[in-house]
Every structure is written in C-alpha cells, then in structure tokens.
C-alpha cells in the first residue's frame, strides 16, 4: 500500500509541474495533495509545524507571484487594464486551444488586438503584447522554482 501512495504522491508532484504548461491543472493544489497524502496516510508525525507554516507562506507567495507577474509586465510595457484582464482570460482559454502553445500565442494576440483598439498604435500594442508574454513566462518560471523548493523541502523533511 505504501508503494501505491508514494506513486500517487510523486504523480501529484509531477502533475504540479505539468500544470505550468497546462494551467487548467491545479499546480499548487497538486503539491499540497502530495503533502496531505503523506501526512494522513503514511506518517502524520514526520512533517513539522514549521514545515506546514512555511508551506502556507510559500503558497501565498506563489499565488501572488503568478497573479501579479503578468499584470506588472503588461503595465511596465505600457499596456492597459483591459490588456491585463484580456491576457488573464486568454491564458485560460489558450490552455484549451492548441496546448501548450495556445497559452503563449492566444494571450499575445489578444493583448495585441485589445491594445490596438485602445491606442491605435501598433508599436505600443506590440510592446504591451510582448510584456504579456514576458510576464506570463516569468510568472511560470517563478512558479516552477517555488514549487521545486516546496517539493525539495518535502523530500528533505521526509528523507533526513
């Protein structure tokens, strides 16, 4: 039974990294699923209170980084509020349309179109669209690194 649970835990951790490319999958929830399966079904005494509090804090940072990276980049590159909102929606829709490339192409094109309608200036619209792409990619890199820390910390707690 322990082997099945470990396979499930590792599968959830892998799913969390796959979710970086397919945002409809729950990335940080998959990591937490692995933690909770270990805690409730394998060894409830192993993970310390410091671990749990730290994971909550890291999860909050991860969620904030994911939300604000795209918005910050679009603003930094001269995009509008509409560009920010459209980019967020386009990432979700893009994960269903030609994944994983849809999450890159659709937000870029959507922000370009929205900013063109707003400014009627192709150069400024292109700059904002590039900002949405940079924001999305930097947010995913940050999310991946943070998840790597979470999973690594888990294994250090469990194995040492």
HELIX and SHEET records of a PDB file:
HELIX    1   1 UNK A    2  UNK A   18  1                                  17    
HELIX    2   2 UNK A   27  UNK A   37  1                                  11    
HELIX    3   3 UNK A   38  UNK A   42  3                                   5    
HELIX    4   4 UNK A   49  UNK A   76  1                                  28    
HELIX    5   5 UNK A   81  UNK A   94  1                                  14    
HELIX    6   6 UNK A  102  UNK A  119  1                                  18    
HELIX    7   7 UNK A  122  UNK A  159  1                                  38    
END                                                                             
